[in-house]
Amino acid sequence: MANGLIIEKTPEMEEYEEETGKLAIWKGKISKDFKKWQVRKEKGEIKKLKLEELTYSREEKKRVQKEDKHQKTIGKDYEHLIVVEYLFYRDNLFIRNEIEK
């Protein structure tokens, strides 16, 4: 404590001490291990955010693919209905012509 400043413990320092079992303040100075831990913690938080974003984009992709597949199924059903309706109309027209003869 050459400069006479007193370093107060922060909640982050207490978390470090609980996690590692080491002191955050050693001989009146912030320890190098604590500083390294802070950097690793920040990197871990950034990595977690990126992972969450990636997970969200994967879920969104799956949702879009599922909707697209559903739309294709509906389209096939609609096309099938058009064909069936045409065949029904054609058969009825054929039957009418046979009856009229």
C-alpha positions as CSV (number, residue, x, y, z in Angstrom):
1,M,0.0,0.0,0.0
2,A,2.6,2.4,-1.1
3,N,0.2,4.9,-2.6
4,G,-2.2,4.8,0.4
5,L,-5.3,3.8,-1.5
6,I,-7.5,1.2,0.0
7,I,-9.1,-1.2,-2.4
8,E,-12.6,-2.3,-1.5
9,K,-14.0,-5.7,-2.3
10,T,-16.6,-5.8,-5.0
11,P,-19.3,-8.5,-5.5
12,E,-17.3,-9.7,-8.4
13,M,-14.2,-10.1,-6.2
14,E,-16.3,-12.1,-3.7
15,E,-17.5,-14.3,-6.6
16,Y,-13.9,-14.9,-7.7
17,E,-12.9,-15.8,-4.1
18,E,-15.8,-18.3,-3.8
19,E,-15.2,-19.8,-7.2
20,T,-11.4,-20.2,-7.0
21,G,-10.7,-20.2,-3.2
22,K,-8.0,-17.5,-3.9
23,L,-7.9,-13.9,-2.7
24,A,-8.7,-11.2,-5.2
25,I,-6.7,-8.6,-3.2
26,W,-3.2,-9.6,-2.2
27,K,-0.8,-7.3,-0.3
28,G,-3.1,-4.3,-1.0
29,K,-3.2,-4.9,-4.8
30,I,-5.6,-6.6,-7.1
31,S,-4.1,-10.0,-7.9
32,K,-3.0,-11.0,-11.4
33,D,-5.1,-14.1,-11.2
34,F,-8.2,-12.1,-10.5
35,K,-7.5,-9.9,-13.6
36,K,-7.1,-13.0,-15.7
37,W,-10.3,-14.5,-14.3
38,Q,-12.1,-11.3,-15.2
39,V,-10.9,-11.5,-18.8
40,R,-11.9,-15.2,-19.0
41,K,-15.3,-14.4,-17.5
42,E,-15.9,-11.7,-20.1
43,K,-14.9,-14.0,-23.0
44,G,-17.2,-16.7,-21.6
45,E,-20.1,-14.2,-21.5
46,I,-19.4,-13.2,-25.1
47,K,-19.2,-16.8,-26.2
48,K,-22.5,-17.5,-24.4
49,L,-24.2,-14.7,-26.2
50,K,-22.9,-15.9,-29.6
51,L,-24.1,-19.4,-28.8
52,E,-27.6,-18.2,-27.8
53,E,-27.8,-16.2,-31.1
54,L,-26.7,-19.3,-33.1
55,T,-29.2,-21.5,-31.3
56,Y,-31.9,-19.0,-32.0
57,S,-31.0,-18.8,-35.7
58,R,-31.0,-22.6,-35.9
59,E,-34.5,-22.8,-34.3
60,E,-35.7,-20.1,-36.7
61,K,-34.3,-22.0,-39.6
62,K,-36.1,-25.2,-38.5
63,R,-39.3,-23.2,-38.0
64,V,-39.1,-21.8,-41.5
65,Q,-38.4,-25.2,-43.0
66,K,-41.3,-26.7,-41.2
67,E,-43.6,-23.9,-42.5
68,D,-42.3,-24.3,-46.0
69,K,-42.9,-28.0,-45.9
70,H,-46.4,-27.4,-44.6
71,Q,-47.1,-24.9,-47.5
72,K,-45.9,-27.4,-50.0
73,T,-48.2,-30.0,-48.6
74,I,-51.1,-27.6,-48.8
75,G,-50.1,-26.8,-52.4
76,K,-50.1,-30.4,-53.3
77,D,-53.6,-30.8,-51.7
78,Y,-54.8,-27.8,-53.6
79,E,-53.5,-29.1,-56.9
80,H,-55.0,-32.5,-56.2
81,L,-58.4,-30.8,-55.6
82,I,-58.2,-29.0,-58.9
83,V,-57.5,-32.3,-60.7
84,V,-60.3,-34.1,-58.9
85,E,-62.7,-31.2,-59.6
86,Y,-61.7,-31.2,-63.3
87,L,-62.2,-35.0,-63.5
88,F,-65.5,-34.8,-61.8
89,Y,-66.6,-32.0,-64.1
90,R,-65.4,-33.9,-67.2
91,D,-67.1,-37.2,-66.1
92,N,-70.4,-35.3,-65.4
93,L,-70.2,-33.6,-68.8
94,F,-69.5,-37.0,-70.4
95,I,-72.5,-38.6,-68.6
96,R,-74.8,-35.7,-69.7
97,N,-73.7,-36.1,-73.3
98,E,-74.4,-39.8,-73.1
99,I,-77.9,-39.2,-71.6
100,E,-78.8,-36.6,-74.2
101,K,-78.0,-39.0,-77.0
